[in-house]
Amino acid sequence: MFDLTTKARTLIRVRGLKMYFPIHAGIFRRHVGDVKAVDDVSFDIYEGETLGLVGESGCGKSTCGRAILRLYDITAGSIQIDGQEIGDLPQAKLRSLRPAMQMVFQDPQASLNPRLTVEGIIGEPLLEHTSMSRAERKARVHELMDAVGLNRSFSDRYPHEFSGGQRQRIGIARALALNPKFIVCDEPIAALDVSIQAQVVNLLEDLQKKFGLTYLFISHDLSMVRHIADRVAVMYLGKVVELAPEEALYSDPLHPYTRALLSAVPEPDPDLTIEDRIILKGDVPSPANPPAGCNFCTRCPAVMDICKREDPEFREVLPGRFVACHRYNEPDENENETAA
Amino acid sequence: MPDGAPKVLDVRNLNTVFRTRTGEVHAVNRVSFDLEKGELLGVVGESGSGKSVTMMSLIRLIPSPPAEIRSGQVLFDGMDLLEVDDDTLRDIRGARIGFVFQDPMTSLNPVFTVGFQLREPLMRHMGMNRREADRRAAELLELVGIPDAARRLRDYPHQFSGGMRQRVMIAIALACDPEVLIADEPTTALDVTIQAQILELVRELRQKLGMAIIWITHDLGVIAGIADRVMVMYGGQVVEEAPVRALFKEPRHPYTRALLETIPHVRGKRAERLEVIEGQPPILGAAPTACPFRDRCAAAVEICGRENPALREVGARHRVACHLSDTGAGSGAAPEPEGAHV
């Protein structure tokens, strides 16, 4: 497990990341607004850790992961990978950096080419980025299949011949092919059955130890993120509202949204009655038209006047704990809150 | 749940088979269970375990072909639903037995207003006229917590959010005051905070209306919070059935135990490593002649490959289909009750 006490080296540094998708309307397709999918997000990911990124559908967590890998041309902000700025690099120059940063997708069915064999799929990045001979590629593919627990003799088969869990292993092997440092796992277990999810999560943990990988693990499954992540960031409507070490976040959530989110997770224990369960009213506002002030002010059970006027700053309120909430802006109020 | 409440539904030895190009798939095998008045029966299983096919079979909502209900009885109010004629069945579906499906977007008709879709069962089954149906429709939307109900009757499904659409589905299912409500993964497509709203609503509605509910899900957390009794399915058959507390505290089937150990928790102690059920669920090419879980079962013995165990009573209303259930083998591995909850 990743040790937070030692001074960790920052591998990924994200500052002020914005990803807006323009809305065009009318016969002249005029630009009338933006969907602010990711709106001013800043965080670090340390080398060798797993940063969990959680939130509900539409909060921008997947867009954030894709933007960090520059699968989009971002609207604003800075992204540094291992000290190198990639936020403004043109796509052609990014190509040579791609081997270091890879992705595992949610839907293993849609992200694998149905016309390629397993060998073709896992070998494709090698073909693109290395000058390996055919025999070398084959040997590397077999090595990767061993690493993810796939039988070598299946290398001539096509994706449809595999189950969901096995397909996800193929996707993981492909992401590992070029010895990356950093992998964005975008809901890698969401499409899998409960008994298969644990297999894939354990595999990801083993590979992290073996190859010293750094993960951004995007998921809506709060209990699985708790298991795999060292630190967790919570997103709501395009913004990170709280970021903290796993233990602190789950045992003592600070942001009212994090509290509501955690209290909404049903626990498989019929004797457990959660006395202060917070049921949020209403739905998430549209990211094309977020409310004035704090994005959460329309549903927040602890809303104050200032929340409807001013957007709270995302800042460190306790060592290693970041939160964007006006309730933590007075130092003395801080004390009461953590005790509560 | 009071013991011995009258049964509203009694399913006996249900078998459903799909005929495909590559052969038969035995999706539901020897499934028997009953549903008591006012209780909530949770049905848990992974994809392909036969939980949805079972429920769709018992009201014959399953497309046939390719499906074929080979045998069984579904007793409802003195009738066998597998035998009654189509007209009688149509009068029962949507009126006395209501449904809520997983995806509210695909089960609502996008070209009709929500009001139209709510009035339809009321006029069809309850013989109401347009005005009465309108009034009742507004009441129903209010009941499921949709603000400004009378005005929203004129809206189309796409004008509602996911959680609101699922509320509309529930309102339609409740329209004719059904005795039984079958809900197939009703909260799976929803976000966790919206799921919490819907679960709260169902708890309220049960107190108000008192119908019996069959709730199909793969989420053990949801089941623990709302069910009175739980039925666990694996490989097309019922492997364990018990009152909710017994199932979570004293699971007897190795599959149920493994399933409970494999899920991580959001509260309490964090496991260093997740327990894993190795292997894959079975593909049911033929009627099972052996225990469907034997290949993945840590406790499997010789007889498990030879004989498919029948459900038998192991405790108060607690039934298990496992050869090892009466010898108590492997029960030392039963998970400790979750202690350190905060």
Interface residues (C-beta under 8 A of the other chain):
Chain A: M1 E56 S57 S163 G165 D193 V194 S195 I196 Q197 A198 Q199 V201 N202 E205 H220 L222 S223 M224 R226 H227 E246 E247 Y250 S251 A260 L261 L262 S263 A264 V265 P266 E267 P268 D269 P270 D271 L272 R277 I279 L280 D283 V284
Chain B: E46 S47 S161 G163 M164 D191 V192 T193 I194 Q195 A196 Q197 L199 E200 H218 D219 L220 G221 V222 I223 A224 G225 V244 R245 F248 K249 A258 L259 L260 T262 I263 P264 H265 V266 R267 R270 A271 E272 R273 L274 E275 V276 I277 E278 Q280 P281 E338 H341 V342
